[in-house]
Amino acid sequence: MPTRLTHGAVFAIALPTTLAFMTTPLIGIVDTAVVGRLGQAAPLGGLAAGAIVFDLVFGSFNFLRSGTTGLVAQASGRNDALEEQAILVRALLIGLAFGLVIAIAGPLIGWAGRAFMSAEPAVSVAMTDYILIRALSAPFALGNYSLLGTLLGRGQSGAALGLQIIVNGSNIVLSILLGLVFGWGLEGVALGTVFGEMIGFAAGLALMARIYRTNGRPSLARIMDRPAFGRLLALNRDIMIRTFALLSVFALFTRAGAGIGTVQLAANAILLNFFMFGSYLLDGFATAAERFVGHAIGARHREPFLRAIKLTALWGFVFAFGVAAVFYLAGDEIIALMTTAPDVRRVAGIWLPLAALTPISGVLAFQMDGAFIGATWGAAMRNMMLVALALFLGALFLIVPSFGNGALWAALHIFLLARGLLLLAILPMMMNREFSPPKDARPIP
């Protein structure tokens, strides 16, 4: 951690983290290409449906990454390497426990996936096969969330990028090898994901052993300390509720689009990729906020806290405007690459300007989320997310029925803006509470 936070220090965290996050969508592209070369529609449909199911399952546990980042950053600010390790072990225990439950519940997840998707029989069979194999990766995938969160909390974004490259690179290579070269098809792609997560988990544990080789080891009593475990669980609970609320917004957005019409649904699905891709590009600055805010909280330094907020917000907005400009100027070409249907292209082009603005309306929400996660203000973040969700629901039911798809996109912008502005509004109160001396503190004579 630099003595004074600089623009360069922000980019040293943000850029490698962005690259690390951007490796994840490549897996879906390669897996789709591998299965697509089989020349059959059912396995491709099964892959798409199964991947959606696991996006929902694993996305719900992203708190293991973000919650660990904030707590480790605070321990780093206190120069407490033993507590960093204790936080990592606690997070690993939680992740491995949930991962084993997911692996055992594979058949139940497959049944729920079939009921939710209501796909054709051949697609349902392929999706179930994929889910049963992919579920075996859950303990390692959730363990990797904890390892990644620890690296980011320590500010080692280069190492985090390396770990993501190992996980996703192994996944891609093995999916091609098992799926195409060995001819195992969809099952080979699923096994490639399982083995990729296992390799990444082993590499991450080896890296952690190297990082902490000179720091000793926390005792079992410290690892299992009830208040510390309770704090981690409470933070993870709040982040999980926030994540469910976020997923609910996009589920309701998609459902409302379906009610308008099939073409509109398809166009909105394509345009939502603009938002998702933009969020990957901007998440690096949110992670930088997590790291630097958490470190400042741990060190009890108010000035670095404020500077972390200002610098990450500044560069977040700069990049948001740049990304929005690229989406607007190149949007028609991007839409053309994603669909050949003329009616879908036409409708998507109509609403492209609203989709292109989502990085700008969402950047403050991303950055504030990072700051609140770094400060471990999970309850406040959860509460403001629920207020923003209520505003979205109000717009969804009051204006969308009368004004259609334009109002639907307006409701999404209201939600994104509300998230950021609500968190910004309570930031001074939270900051004063965090940095105020205890009521029973007495001046040193």
C-alpha positions as CSV (number, residue, x, y, z in Angstrom):
1,M,0.0,0.0,0.0
2,P,1.6,3.4,-1.0
3,T,2.0,6.0,1.6
4,R,-0.2,8.3,-0.5
5,L,-2.8,6.8,-2.8
6,T,-2.0,7.8,-6.4
7,H,-3.7,7.4,-9.8
8,G,-1.1,4.8,-10.7
9,A,-1.9,2.8,-7.6
10,V,-5.5,2.7,-8.6
11,F,-4.7,1.5,-12.1
12,A,-2.3,-1.1,-10.7
13,I,-5.3,-2.8,-9.0
14,A,-8.0,-1.9,-11.5
15,L,-6.5,-3.0,-14.8
16,P,-5.2,-6.5,-13.8
17,T,-8.5,-7.1,-12.0
18,T,-10.5,-6.1,-15.1
19,L,-8.4,-8.4,-17.2
20,A,-9.0,-11.2,-14.6
21,F,-12.7,-10.7,-14.7
22,M,-12.7,-10.5,-18.5
23,T,-11.3,-14.0,-18.9
24,T,-14.5,-15.5,-17.5
25,P,-16.8,-14.7,-20.6
26,L,-14.2,-16.4,-22.8
27,I,-15.1,-19.8,-21.2
28,G,-18.7,-19.5,-22.4
29,I,-17.5,-18.5,-25.9
30,V,-15.1,-21.4,-26.2
31,D,-17.5,-24.0,-24.7
32,T,-20.2,-22.8,-27.1
33,A,-17.8,-23.1,-30.1
34,V,-16.8,-26.7,-29.0
35,V,-20.3,-28.0,-28.6
36,G,-21.4,-26.1,-31.7
37,R,-19.0,-28.1,-33.8
38,L,-20.8,-31.3,-32.9
39,G,-23.4,-30.2,-35.4
40,Q,-26.4,-31.0,-33.1
41,A,-28.8,-28.5,-31.7
42,A,-29.7,-30.4,-28.5
43,P,-26.3,-30.4,-26.9
44,L,-25.9,-26.7,-27.7
45,G,-29.3,-26.0,-26.1
46,G,-28.4,-28.1,-23.1
47,L,-25.1,-26.3,-22.6
48,A,-26.8,-22.9,-22.8
49,A,-29.5,-23.9,-20.4
50,G,-27.1,-25.6,-18.0
51,A,-24.8,-22.6,-18.0
52,I,-27.7,-20.3,-17.1
53,V,-28.5,-22.5,-14.1
54,F,-24.9,-22.4,-12.8
55,D,-24.7,-18.7,-13.4
56,L,-27.6,-18.3,-11.0
57,V,-26.2,-20.9,-8.5
58,F,-22.6,-19.6,-8.5
59,G,-23.6,-16.0,-8.8
60,S,-25.5,-16.3,-5.5
61,F,-22.2,-17.2,-3.8
62,N,-20.1,-14.3,-5.2
63,F,-20.2,-12.9,-1.6
64,L,-17.3,-15.3,-0.9
65,R,-15.1,-13.3,-3.2
66,S,-16.3,-9.8,-2.3
67,G,-16.8,-10.3,1.5
68,T,-13.3,-11.9,1.8
69,T,-11.8,-9.0,-0.1
70,G,-13.1,-6.4,2.3
71,L,-12.1,-8.3,5.5
72,V,-8.7,-9.2,4.2
73,A,-8.1,-5.6,3.1
74,Q,-8.9,-4.4,6.6
75,A,-6.6,-7.0,8.2
76,S,-3.9,-5.9,5.8
77,G,-4.4,-2.3,6.9
78,R,-3.7,-3.4,10.5
79,N,-0.7,-5.4,9.3
80,D,-2.3,-8.5,10.8
81,A,-1.1,-11.4,8.5
82,L,-2.4,-14.0,10.9
83,E,-5.9,-12.6,10.7
84,E,-5.6,-12.5,6.9
85,Q,-5.0,-16.3,7.0
86,A,-7.8,-16.9,9.5
87,I,-10.2,-15.0,7.2
88,L,-9.1,-17.1,4.2
89,V,-9.6,-20.4,6.1
90,R,-13.0,-19.3,7.4
91,A,-14.1,-18.4,3.9
92,L,-12.7,-21.7,2.5
93,L,-14.6,-23.7,5.1
94,I,-17.9,-21.9,4.2
95,G,-17.2,-22.3,0.4
96,L,-16.3,-25.9,0.7
97,A,-19.3,-26.7,2.8
98,F,-21.7,-25.0,0.4
99,G,-19.9,-26.6,-2.5
100,L,-20.3,-30.1,-1.2
101,V,-24.0,-29.4,-0.7
102,I,-24.3,-28.3,-4.4
103,A,-22.3,-31.3,-5.6
104,I,-24.6,-33.7,-3.7
105,A,-27.7,-31.8,-4.8
106,G,-26.8,-32.1,-8.5
107,P,-29.8,-34.3,-9.3
108,L,-32.1,-31.8,-7.5
109,I,-30.6,-28.9,-9.4
110,G,-31.1,-30.8,-12.6
111,W,-34.7,-31.3,-11.8
112,A,-35.2,-27.7,-10.9
113,G,-33.4,-26.6,-14.2
114,R,-35.7,-28.8,-16.3
115,A,-38.8,-27.4,-14.5
116,F,-37.6,-23.8,-14.9
117,M,-36.5,-24.1,-18.6
118,S,-39.3,-26.3,-19.9
119,A,-37.2,-27.2,-22.9
120,E,-37.6,-29.9,-25.4
121,P,-36.8,-33.5,-24.2
122,A,-33.5,-33.8,-26.0
123,V,-32.4,-30.4,-24.6
124,S,-33.5,-31.3,-21.1
125,V,-31.5,-34.6,-21.2
126,A,-28.4,-32.8,-22.4
127,M,-28.8,-30.0,-19.8
128,T,-29.2,-32.6,-17.0
129,D,-26.0,-34.5,-18.1
130,Y,-24.1,-31.2,-18.1
131,I,-25.5,-30.2,-14.6
132,L,-24.7,-33.5,-13.0
133,I,-21.0,-33.3,-14.1
134,R,-20.6,-29.5,-13.6
135,A,-22.0,-29.7,-10.0
136,L,-18.8,-31.7,-9.0
137,S,-16.8,-28.5,-9.6
138,A,-18.7,-26.5,-6.9
139,P,-16.4,-27.1,-3.9
140,F,-13.4,-26.0,-5.9
141,A,-15.2,-23.1,-7.7
142,L,-16.4,-21.6,-4.4
143,G,-13.0,-22.2,-2.9
144,N,-11.4,-20.3,-5.7
145,Y,-13.8,-17.3,-4.9
146,S,-12.2,-17.2,-1.4
147,L,-8.6,-17.4,-2.8
148,L,-9.3,-14.7,-5.4
149,G,-10.9,-12.5,-2.7
150,T,-7.9,-12.9,-0.5
151,L,-5.5,-11.9,-3.3
152,L,-7.5,-8.8,-4.2
153,G,-7.9,-7.8,-0.5
154,R,-4.1,-7.9,-0.2
155,G,-3.8,-5.8,-3.4
156,Q,-2.1,-8.5,-5.3
157,S,-4.1,-8.1,-8.5
158,G,-1.4,-9.4,-10.7
159,A,-1.4,-12.7,-8.8
160,A,-5.2,-12.7,-9.0
161,L,-5.0,-12.3,-12.7
162,G,-2.5,-15.2,-12.9
163,L,-4.9,-17.4,-10.8
164,Q,-7.8,-16.6,-13.1
165,I,-5.7,-17.3,-16.2
166,I,-4.8,-20.7,-14.7
167,V,-8.4,-21.5,-13.8
168,N,-10.0,-20.3,-17.1
169,G,-7.1,-21.3,-19.3
170,S,-7.1,-24.9,-17.9
171,N,-10.9,-24.9,-18.4
172,I,-10.6,-23.8,-22.0
173,V,-7.8,-26.2,-23.0
174,L,-9.4,-29.2,-21.3
175,S,-12.8,-28.4,-22.7
176,I,-11.3,-28.5,-26.2
177,L,-9.2,-31.6,-25.5
178,L,-12.0,-33.6,-23.9
179,G,-14.8,-32.3,-25.9
180,L,-13.3,-32.3,-29.4
181,V,-10.1,-34.3,-29.5
182,F,-11.3,-37.1,-27.3
183,G,-14.8,-36.8,-28.7
184,W,-16.6,-36.7,-25.4
185,G,-18.8,-33.8,-26.5
186,L,-20.9,-31.9,-24.0
187,E,-19.8,-34.2,-21.1
188,G,-16.2,-33.5,-22.0
189,V,-16.8,-29.7,-21.8
190,A,-18.4,-30.1,-18.4
191,L,-15.4,-32.3,-17.2
192,G,-13.1,-29.6,-18.5
193,T,-14.7,-27.1,-16.2
194,V,-14.5,-29.5,-13.2
195,F,-10.7,-30.2,-13.8
196,G,-10.0,-26.5,-14.5
197,E,-11.5,-25.5,-11.2
198,M,-9.5,-28.2,-9.4
199,I,-6.2,-27.2,-11.0
200,G,-6.9,-23.5,-10.1
201,F,-7.7,-24.4,-6.5
202,A,-4.5,-26.4,-6.1
203,A,-2.5,-23.6,-7.6
204,G,-4.2,-21.1,-5.4
205,L,-3.5,-23.1,-2.2
206,A,0.2,-23.4,-3.3
207,L,0.4,-19.6,-3.9
208,M,-1.1,-18.9,-0.5
209,A,1.4,-21.2,1.2
210,R,4.2,-19.3,-0.5
211,I,2.8,-15.8,0.4
212,Y,2.4,-16.6,4.1
213,R,5.4,-18.9,4.5
214,T,7.2,-16.6,6.9
215,N,4.2,-15.4,8.9
216,G,3.4,-18.4,11.1
217,R,-0.1,-20.0,11.2
218,P,-3.2,-18.9,13.1
219,S,-4.4,-21.3,15.8
220,L,-7.6,-23.3,15.4
221,A,-9.1,-21.2,18.2
222,R,-8.5,-18.0,16.3
223,I,-9.8,-19.5,13.0
224,M,-13.0,-20.6,14.8
225,D,-13.4,-17.5,16.8
226,R,-17.1,-17.0,17.2
227,P,-17.4,-13.2,16.8
228,A,-15.0,-13.2,13.7
229,F,-16.9,-16.1,12.1
230,G,-20.2,-14.3,12.9
231,R,-19.0,-11.2,11.3
232,L,-18.0,-13.0,8.1
233,L,-21.3,-14.9,8.0
234,A,-23.3,-11.7,8.6
235,L,-21.4,-9.8,5.9
236,N,-21.9,-12.7,3.5
237,R,-25.6,-12.9,4.3
238,D,-26.0,-9.2,3.5
239,I,-24.1,-9.4,0.3
240,M,-26.1,-12.5,-0.7
241,I,-29.4,-10.7,-0.1
242,R,-28.1,-7.8,-2.2
243,T,-27.1,-10.3,-5.0
244,F,-30.6,-11.9,-4.9
245,A,-32.2,-8.5,-5.3
246,L,-29.9,-7.7,-8.2
247,L,-30.7,-11.0,-9.9
248,S,-34.4,-10.3,-9.3
249,V,-34.2,-7.0,-11.2
250,F,-32.8,-8.7,-14.3
251,A,-35.2,-11.6,-14.1
252,L,-38.2,-9.2,-13.9
253,F,-36.7,-7.1,-16.7
254,T,-36.5,-10.1,-18.9
255,R,-40.0,-11.3,-17.9
256,A,-41.5,-7.8,-18.7
257,G,-39.8,-7.8,-22.1
258,A,-41.4,-11.2,-22.8
259,G,-44.8,-9.7,-22.0
260,I,-44.2,-7.0,-24.7
261,G,-43.3,-9.5,-27.4
262,T,-40.9,-12.2,-28.6
263,V,-38.9,-9.8,-30.8
264,Q,-38.7,-7.3,-28.0
265,L,-37.5,-10.0,-25.6
266,A,-34.8,-11.1,-28.0
267,A,-33.7,-7.5,-28.6
268,N,-33.5,-6.7,-24.9
269,A,-31.5,-9.9,-24.3
270,I,-28.9,-8.8,-26.8
271,L,-28.8,-5.2,-25.4
272,L,-28.4,-6.5,-21.8
273,N,-25.1,-7.9,-22.9
274,F,-23.9,-4.3,-23.4
275,F,-24.6,-3.7,-19.7
276,M,-23.0,-7.0,-18.6
277,F,-19.9,-6.4,-20.6
278,G,-19.7,-2.8,-19.4
279,S,-19.9,-4.0,-15.8
280,Y,-17.0,-6.3,-16.4
281,L,-14.9,-3.4,-17.7
282,L,-15.8,-1.2,-14.7
283,D,-15.6,-3.8,-11.9
284,G,-11.8,-3.3,-11.7
285,F,-12.3,0.2,-10.2
286,A,-14.9,-1.2,-7.8
287,T,-12.4,-3.8,-6.7
288,A,-9.8,-1.0,-6.3
289,A,-12.3,0.8,-4.0
290,E,-12.7,-2.5,-2.0
291,R,-9.0,-2.8,-1.5
292,F,-8.1,0.8,-0.7
293,V,-11.2,1.6,1.4
294,G,-10.7,-1.6,3.4
295,H,-7.0,-0.9,4.0
296,A,-7.9,2.7,5.2
297,I,-10.6,1.3,7.5
298,G,-8.2,-1.2,8.9
299,A,-5.4,1.4,9.4
300,R,-8.0,3.9,10.9
301,H,-6.9,6.6,8.4
302,R,-9.6,9.0,7.2
303,E,-7.7,10.8,4.5
304,P,-6.7,7.7,2.5
305,F,-10.4,6.6,2.8
306,L,-11.6,9.8,1.2
307,R,-8.9,9.8,-1.5
308,A,-9.8,6.2,-2.4
309,I,-13.4,7.2,-2.9
310,K,-12.5,10.2,-5.1
311,L,-9.9,8.5,-7.3
312,T,-11.8,5.3,-8.0
313,A,-15.0,7.4,-8.7
314,L,-13.1,9.7,-11.0
315,W,-11.6,7.0,-13.1
316,G,-14.8,4.9,-13.0
317,F,-16.7,7.8,-14.6
318,V,-14.0,8.4,-17.1
319,F,-14.1,4.8,-18.3
320,A,-17.9,4.7,-18.1
321,F,-18.3,7.6,-20.5
322,G,-15.7,6.0,-22.8
323,V,-17.4,2.6,-22.8
324,A,-20.8,4.2,-23.4
325,A,-19.4,6.1,-26.4
326,V,-18.0,2.9,-27.9
327,F,-21.4,1.1,-27.3
328,Y,-23.3,4.0,-29.0
329,L,-20.9,4.4,-32.0
330,A,-20.3,0.7,-32.6
331,G,-23.6,-0.7,-31.3
332,D,-25.2,-1.5,-34.6
333,E,-22.2,-3.5,-35.7
334,I,-22.1,-5.3,-32.4
335,I,-25.8,-6.1,-32.7
336,A,-25.2,-7.4,-36.2
337,L,-22.6,-9.8,-34.9
338,M,-24.9,-11.2,-32.3
339,T,-28.0,-11.8,-34.5
340,T,-28.9,-12.2,-38.2
341,A,-32.6,-11.7,-37.6
342,P,-33.6,-8.4,-39.4
343,D,-36.5,-7.7,-37.0
344,V,-34.5,-8.2,-33.9
345,R,-31.7,-6.0,-35.3
346,R,-34.1,-3.3,-36.1
347,V,-35.8,-3.3,-32.7
348,A,-32.4,-3.5,-30.9
349,G,-31.2,-0.6,-32.8
350,I,-34.1,1.5,-31.7
351,W,-33.3,1.0,-28.0
352,L,-29.5,1.0,-28.4
353,P,-29.0,4.5,-27.0
354,L,-30.7,3.6,-23.7
355,A,-28.6,0.4,-23.4
356,A,-25.4,2.4,-24.2
357,L,-26.1,4.7,-21.3
358,T,-26.2,1.9,-18.7
359,P,-22.4,2.2,-17.9
360,I,-22.9,5.8,-17.0
361,S,-26.0,5.3,-14.9
362,G,-24.5,2.2,-13.2
363,V,-20.9,3.3,-12.5
364,L,-21.6,5.0,-9.2
365,A,-23.5,2.0,-8.0
366,F,-20.5,-0.3,-8.9
367,Q,-18.0,2.0,-7.2
368,M,-20.1,2.6,-4.1
369,D,-20.7,-1.2,-3.8
370,G,-16.9,-1.6,-3.8
371,A,-16.4,1.1,-1.1
372,F,-19.1,-0.4,1.1
373,I,-17.8,-3.9,0.7
374,G,-14.3,-2.8,1.5
375,A,-15.6,-1.0,4.6
376,T,-17.7,-4.2,5.4
377,W,-20.9,-2.0,5.7
378,G,-22.9,-4.9,4.4
379,A,-26.2,-4.1,6.2
380,A,-26.3,-0.6,4.8
381,M,-25.5,-1.8,1.3
382,R,-28.3,-4.4,1.6
383,N,-30.8,-1.9,2.8
384,M,-30.1,0.6,0.0
385,M,-30.3,-2.2,-2.6
386,L,-33.8,-3.1,-1.3
387,V,-34.9,0.5,-1.5
388,A,-33.6,0.7,-5.1
389,L,-35.4,-2.6,-5.9
390,A,-38.7,-1.1,-4.5
391,L,-38.2,1.9,-6.8
392,F,-37.6,-0.4,-9.8
393,L,-40.8,-2.4,-9.0
394,G,-42.8,0.8,-8.7
395,A,-41.6,2.0,-12.1
396,L,-42.2,-1.5,-13.5
397,F,-45.8,-1.7,-12.5
398,L,-46.7,2.0,-12.8
399,I,-45.2,3.2,-16.1
400,V,-44.2,0.1,-18.1
401,P,-47.8,-1.1,-18.9
402,S,-48.6,2.3,-20.4
403,F,-45.3,3.2,-22.1
404,G,-43.8,-0.1,-23.1
405,N,-40.2,-1.0,-23.7
406,G,-38.9,2.6,-23.3
407,A,-40.3,2.7,-19.8
408,L,-38.8,-0.7,-19.1
409,W,-35.3,0.6,-19.9
410,A,-36.1,3.8,-17.9
411,A,-37.0,1.6,-14.9
412,L,-33.6,-0.1,-15.2
413,H,-31.8,3.3,-15.3
414,I,-33.9,4.4,-12.2
415,F,-32.7,1.3,-10.4
416,L,-29.0,1.8,-11.3
417,L,-29.0,5.5,-10.4
418,A,-30.9,4.9,-7.2
419,R,-28.4,2.3,-6.0
420,G,-25.4,4.6,-6.5
421,L,-27.1,7.8,-5.2
422,L,-28.6,6.2,-2.1
423,L,-25.2,4.8,-1.1
424,L,-23.5,8.1,-1.8
425,A,-26.2,9.9,0.4
426,I,-25.5,7.8,3.5
427,L,-21.7,7.7,2.9
428,P,-20.9,10.7,5.1
429,M,-23.0,9.3,8.0
430,M,-21.3,5.9,7.7
431,M,-17.8,7.5,7.4
432,N,-18.3,9.7,10.5
433,R,-19.6,6.7,12.5
434,E,-16.6,4.6,11.4
435,F,-13.9,7.2,12.1
436,S,-15.4,8.8,15.3
437,P,-13.6,7.9,18.5
438,P,-15.4,5.5,20.9
439,K,-17.7,7.3,23.3
440,D,-15.7,6.0,26.3
441,A,-12.4,7.0,24.8
442,R,-10.3,9.3,27.0
443,P,-7.6,11.7,25.9
444,I,-4.0,10.5,26.6
445,P,-2.5,12.6,29.3
